Amino acid sequence: MNSNLDDYGSGYNGERILLELAPKYIKIDREIISGIHDNIDKQKIVENTISYAKERNIKVIAEGIETEQEMHKVIELGVDYMQGYYLARPFLEPPQISEYIVEQIKKD
């Protein structure tokens, strides 16, 4: 079973959950990413998380990238993927789901 760990760093049990789930992806919470270019403590947390993840073949996603400086810093630190307003805004409307897919879901 594959799992993903979202909002890593936003709660008290992140490390415990990380050990129990062995996720395929870790998404680092935007509170840690925000202002990371000016905060050595945040950089160290992300650096250690990336190091741990790479040893276990877990991909790391930095969420909440809102500035060019944040983007450059997380790239420098070695994240695998990024998301945030600086890179792309959320869609205003969700994409339409085809009728075929809706019918298949209803059958199940």
ROSE-4610 file (N, C-alpha, C; in Angstrom, 1 decimal, always signed):
// ROSE-4610
residu = [M/M/M/N/N/N/S/S/S/N/N/N/L/L/L/D/D/D/D/D/D/Y/Y/Y/G/G/G/S/S/S/G/G/G/Y/Y/Y/N/N/N/G/G/G/E/E/E/R/R/R/I/I/I/L/L/L/L/L/L/E/E/E/L/L/L/A/A/A/P/P/P/K/K/K/Y/Y/Y/I/I/I/K/K/K/I/I/I/D/D/D/R/R/R/E/E/E/I/I/I/I/I/I/S/S/S/G/G/G/I/I/I/H/H/H/D/D/D/N/N/N/I/I/I/D/D/D/K/K/K/Q/Q/Q/K/K/K/I/I/I/V/V/V/E/E/E/N/N/N/T/T/T/I/I/I/S/S/S/Y/Y/Y/A/A/A/K/K/K/E/E/E/R/R/R/N/N/N/I/I/I/K/K/K/V/V/V/I/I/I/A/A/A/E/E/E/G/G/G/I/I/I/E/E/E/T/T/T/E/E/E/Q/Q/Q/E/E/E/M/M/M/H/H/H/K/K/K/V/V/V/I/I/I/E/E/E/L/L/L/G/G/G/V/V/V/D/D/D/Y/Y/Y/M/M/M/Q/Q/Q/G/G/G/Y/Y/Y/Y/Y/Y/L/L/L/A/A/A/R/R/R/P/P/P/F/F/F/L/L/L/E/E/E/P/P/P/P/P/P/Q/Q/Q/I/I/I/S/S/S/E/E/E/Y/Y/Y/I/I/I/V/V/V/E/E/E/Q/Q/Q/I/I/I/K/K/K/K/K/K/D/D/D]
num = [1/1/1/2/2/2/3/3/3/4/4/4/5/5/5/6/6/6/7/7/7/8/8/8/9/9/9/10/10/10/11/11/11/12/12/12/13/13/13/14/14/14/15/15/15/16/16/16/17/17/17/18/18/18/19/19/19/20/20/20/21/21/21/22/22/22/23/23/23/24/24/24/25/25/25/26/26/26/27/27/27/28/28/28/29/29/29/30/30/30/31/31/31/32/32/32/33/33/33/34/34/34/35/35/35/36/36/36/37/37/37/38/38/38/39/39/39/40/40/40/41/41/41/42/42/42/43/43/43/44/44/44/45/45/45/46/46/46/47/47/47/48/48/48/49/49/49/50/50/50/51/51/51/52/52/52/53/53/53/54/54/54/55/55/55/56/56/56/57/57/57/58/58/58/59/59/59/60/60/60/61/61/61/62/62/62/63/63/63/64/64/64/65/65/65/66/66/66/67/67/67/68/68/68/69/69/69/70/70/70/71/71/71/72/72/72/73/73/73/74/74/74/75/75/75/76/76/76/77/77/77/78/78/78/79/79/79/80/80/80/81/81/81/82/82/82/83/83/83/84/84/84/85/85/85/86/86/86/87/87/87/88/88/88/89/89/89/90/90/90/91/91/91/92/92/92/93/93/93/94/94/94/95/95/95/96/96/96/97/97/97/98/98/98/99/99/99/100/100/100/101/101/101/102/102/102/103/103/103/104/104/104/105/105/105/106/106/106/107/107/107/108/108/108]
x = [+0.8/+0.0/+0.9/+0.6/+1.4/+0.6/+1.4/+0.7/+1.6/+0.9/+1.6/+1.4/+2.4/+2.3/+2.2/+1.0/+0.7/+1.0/+1.3/+1.5/+2.5/+3.6/+4.6/+5.2/+5.3/+5.8/+4.8/+3.5/+2.4/+1.8/+2.2/+1.6/+2.6/+2.2/+3.1/+3.5/+2.7/+3.0/+3.6/+4.2/+4.7/+5.8/+6.7/+7.8/+7.2/+6.3/+5.8/+5.0/+4.2/+3.5/+4.4/+5.5/+6.5/+7.1/+7.4/+7.9/+6.9/+5.7/+4.7/+4.2/+4.1/+3.5/+4.5/+5.7/+6.7/+6.1/+5.8/+5.1/+6.0/+5.3/+6.0/+6.4/+5.6/+5.9/+5.7/+6.5/+6.4/+6.1/+5.0/+4.8/+5.0/+6.1/+6.4/+5.5/+4.9/+3.9/+4.4/+3.5/+3.9/+4.4/+4.0/+4.5/+6.0/+6.6/+8.0/+8.6/+8.0/+8.6/+8.5/+7.5/+7.3/+8.6/+9.2/+10.4/+11.6/+11.7/+12.8/+14.1/+14.1/+15.4/+16.1/+15.3/+15.9/+15.9/+15.7/+15.6/+16.4/+17.5/+18.4/+17.8/+17.0/+16.3/+15.4/+14.6/+13.7/+14.5/+15.6/+16.5/+17.0/+17.4/+18.0/+16.9/+15.7/+14.6/+14.3/+14.3/+14.0/+15.2/+16.4/+17.6/+17.6/+17.3/+17.3/+16.2/+15.0/+13.9/+14.3/+14.9/+15.3/+16.3/+17.3/+18.3/+17.7/+16.8/+16.1/+15.3/+14.6/+13.7/+14.5/+15.6/+16.4/+17.0/+17.4/+17.9/+16.9/+15.6/+14.5/+13.7/+14.3/+13.6/+12.2/+12.1/+10.8/+11.0/+10.0/+10.1/+9.6/+10.2/+9.8/+9.2/+8.0/+7.3/+7.3/+7.7/+7.6/+6.3/+5.4/+4.2/+4.2/+3.5/+3.4/+4.5/+5.1/+6.1/+5.4/+5.7/+5.1/+6.0/+7.3/+8.3/+9.4/+10.1/+11.2/+12.3/+12.5/+13.6/+13.3/+12.0/+11.7/+11.9/+11.5/+11.7/+13.2/+14.1/+15.5/+16.1/+15.6/+16.2/+15.8/+14.5/+14.1/+14.8/+15.0/+15.7/+17.2/+17.8/+19.1/+19.2/+18.2/+18.2/+17.9/+17.3/+17.1/+15.7/+14.7/+13.3/+13.1/+12.2/+11.9/+10.8/+9.8/+8.7/+8.3/+7.6/+7.2/+5.8/+5.1/+3.8/+3.6/+2.8/+2.5/+2.1/+1.6/+1.1/+2.2/+3.4/+4.5/+4.6/+4.3/+4.5/+3.2/+2.1/+0.8/-0.3/-1.3/-2.5/-3.4/-4.2/-5.3/-6.3/-6.9/-7.9/-9.1/-9.8/-11.0/-12.1/-12.2/-13.3/-12.6/-13.1/-12.6/-12.8/-11.9/-12.2/-13.4/-14.1/-15.3/-14.9/-15.7/-15.5/-16.4/-15.8/-16.6/-17.8/-18.8/-20.0/-19.6/-18.7/-18.2/-17.7/-16.8/-16.3/-17.3/-18.3/-19.4/-20.2/-20.5/-21.3/-20.5/-19.2/-18.4/-18.4/-18.3/-18.3/-19.7/-20.7/-22.1/-22.3/-21.7/-21.8/-21.2/-20.1/-19.4/-20.2]
y = [-1.2/+0.0/+1.2/+2.2/+3.4/+4.5/+5.3/+6.4/+7.7/+8.8/+10.1/+10.8/+11.6/+12.3/+13.8/+14.4/+15.8/+16.7/+17.9/+18.9/+18.5/+17.9/+17.4/+18.7/+18.6/+19.7/+20.6/+20.4/+21.2/+20.7/+19.5/+19.0/+18.3/+17.7/+17.2/+15.7/+15.0/+13.6/+13.3/+14.3/+14.1/+13.0/+13.0/+12.0/+10.6/+10.5/+9.2/+8.6/+9.5/+9.0/+8.6/+9.4/+9.1/+7.7/+7.4/+6.1/+4.9/+5.2/+4.1/+3.9/+4.9/+4.8/+4.4/+4.9/+4.7/+5.2/+6.5/+7.1/+7.1/+7.2/+7.4/+8.9/+9.8/+11.2/+11.9/+12.9/+13.8/+15.2/+15.8/+17.2/+18.1/+18.9/+19.8/+21.0/+21.2/+22.2/+23.6/+24.5/+25.8/+26.7/+26.4/+27.2/+27.0/+25.9/+25.7/+26.3/+26.3/+26.8/+28.3/+28.9/+30.4/+31.1/+31.9/+32.6/+31.8/+30.6/+29.7/+30.3/+31.2/+31.8/+32.6/+33.1/+34.0/+33.3/+32.0/+31.3/+30.1/+30.1/+29.0/+27.7/+28.0/+26.8/+26.1/+26.8/+26.2/+25.4/+26.0/+25.4/+24.1/+24.1/+22.8/+21.8/+22.1/+21.2/+20.5/+21.4/+20.9/+20.0/+20.5/+19.7/+18.3/+18.3/+17.0/+16.1/+16.7/+15.9/+15.3/+16.1/+15.7/+14.5/+14.7/+13.7/+12.4/+12.4/+11.2/+10.6/+11.4/+10.9/+10.2/+10.9/+10.3/+8.9/+8.8/+7.5/+6.4/+6.8/+5.8/+5.8/+6.5/+6.6/+7.2/+8.2/+9.0/+10.3/+10.7/+12.0/+13.1/+14.3/+15.4/+16.5/+17.0/+18.1/+19.3/+20.4/+21.7/+22.4/+22.6/+23.3/+24.7/+25.6/+27.0/+27.9/+27.6/+28.4/+29.7/+30.8/+32.1/+33.1/+32.9/+33.9/+33.1/+33.9/+33.4/+32.9/+33.7/+33.3/+32.0/+31.7/+30.4/+29.3/+29.6/+28.6/+28.2/+29.2/+29.0/+28.2/+28.6/+27.9/+26.5/+26.1/+24.7/+23.9/+24.5/+23.8/+23.5/+24.6/+24.4/+23.3/+23.2/+22.2/+20.8/+20.7/+19.4/+18.8/+19.6/+19.0/+18.4/+17.5/+16.8/+17.6/+18.1/+18.8/+20.0/+20.9/+22.2/+22.5/+23.2/+23.7/+25.0/+25.9/+27.1/+28.2/+29.3/+30.4/+31.0/+31.0/+31.5/+30.7/+29.4/+28.5/+28.4/+28.3/+28.2/+28.5/+29.3/+29.5/+28.4/+28.1/+27.1/+27.4/+26.4/+26.7/+27.3/+28.2/+28.9/+27.9/+27.1/+26.1/+24.7/+23.7/+22.4/+21.9/+21.1/+20.6/+19.7/+19.7/+18.9/+17.4/+16.6/+15.1/+14.6/+13.7/+13.2/+12.4/+12.3/+11.5/+10.0/+9.6/+8.2/+7.8/+8.7/+8.5/+8.5/+9.5/+9.6/+8.3/+7.8/+6.5/+5.3/+5.3/+4.2/+4.3/+5.5/+5.6/+5.2/+5.6/+5.2/+3.7/+3.0/+1.5/+0.9/+1.4/+0.9/+1.2]
z = [+0.0/+0.0/+0.0/-0.9/-1.0/-0.2/+0.5/+1.2/+1.0/+1.3/+1.3/+2.6/+3.0/+4.2/+3.9/+4.1/+3.7/+5.0/+4.7/+5.8/+6.8/+6.4/+7.3/+8.0/+9.3/+10.1/+10.6/+10.3/+10.9/+12.2/+12.6/+13.8/+14.7/+15.7/+16.7/+16.4/+15.6/+15.3/+14.0/+13.3/+12.0/+11.9/+12.8/+12.8/+13.1/+14.1/+14.4/+13.2/+12.6/+11.4/+10.3/+10.1/+9.1/+9.3/+10.5/+10.8/+10.6/+10.9/+10.8/+9.4/+8.6/+7.3/+6.2/+6.3/+5.3/+4.0/+3.9/+2.7/+1.5/+0.3/-1.0/-1.1/-0.6/-0.7/+0.7/+0.9/+2.1/+1.5/+1.9/+1.5/+2.7/+2.6/+3.7/+3.8/+5.0/+5.2/+4.8/+4.3/+3.9/+5.0/+6.3/+7.4/+7.6/+7.2/+7.2/+6.0/+4.9/+3.6/+3.6/+4.2/+4.1/+4.8/+4.0/+4.5/+4.7/+4.1/+4.3/+3.9/+2.9/+2.4/+3.5/+4.5/+5.5/+6.9/+7.0/+8.3/+8.3/+9.0/+9.0/+9.7/+10.7/+11.4/+10.4/+9.7/+8.7/+7.6/+7.2/+6.2/+6.8/+8.0/+8.6/+8.7/+9.1/+9.2/+7.8/+6.8/+5.4/+5.0/+5.2/+4.8/+5.5/+6.8/+7.5/+6.9/+6.7/+6.1/+4.8/+3.9/+2.6/+2.7/+3.6/+3.8/+4.2/+5.2/+5.7/+4.5/+3.8/+2.7/+1.6/+1.2/+0.1/+0.5/+1.8/+2.3/+2.2/+2.2/+2.1/+0.8/-0.2/-1.5/-1.4/-0.6/-0.4/-1.1/-2.0/-2.7/-1.8/-1.9/-1.0/-1.9/-1.4/-2.0/-1.1/-1.6/-0.8/-1.2/-0.3/-0.6/-0.1/-0.8/-0.4/-0.9/-2.0/-2.6/-3.1/-2.5/-2.9/-3.4/-3.3/-3.8/-4.6/-5.4/-6.1/-5.2/-4.1/-3.1/-2.5/-2.1/-1.5/-2.5/-3.8/-4.8/-5.0/-5.1/-5.2/-4.0/-2.8/-1.6/-1.6/-1.8/-1.8/-2.9/-4.0/-5.1/-4.6/-4.0/-3.5/-2.5/-1.6/-0.6/-1.1/-2.3/-3.0/-3.0/-2.8/-2.9/-4.3/-4.4/-5.7/-6.4/-5.7/-6.4/-5.5/-6.2/-5.6/-6.0/-5.1/-5.5/-4.7/-5.3/-4.6/-5.6/-5.1/-5.9/-6.8/-6.4/-7.3/-8.6/-8.5/-9.6/-10.4/-9.8/-10.5/-9.5/-10.0/-9.2/-9.3/-8.2/-8.3/-9.4/-10.0/-11.0/-10.3/-11.0/-10.5/-10.4/-11.4/-11.5/-11.7/-11.0/-11.3/-12.7/-13.2/-14.6/-14.6/-15.7/-15.9/-15.9/-15.2/-15.2/-16.3/-17.2/-18.3/-17.8/-18.6/-18.3/-18.1/-18.9/-18.8/-17.4/-16.9/-15.6/-14.5/-14.6/-13.6/-13.6/-14.8/-14.9/-14.3/-14.5/-14.0/-12.4/-11.9/-10.4/-9.9/-10.5/-10.1/-10.1/-11.0/-11.1/-9.9/-9.4/-8.2/-7.0]
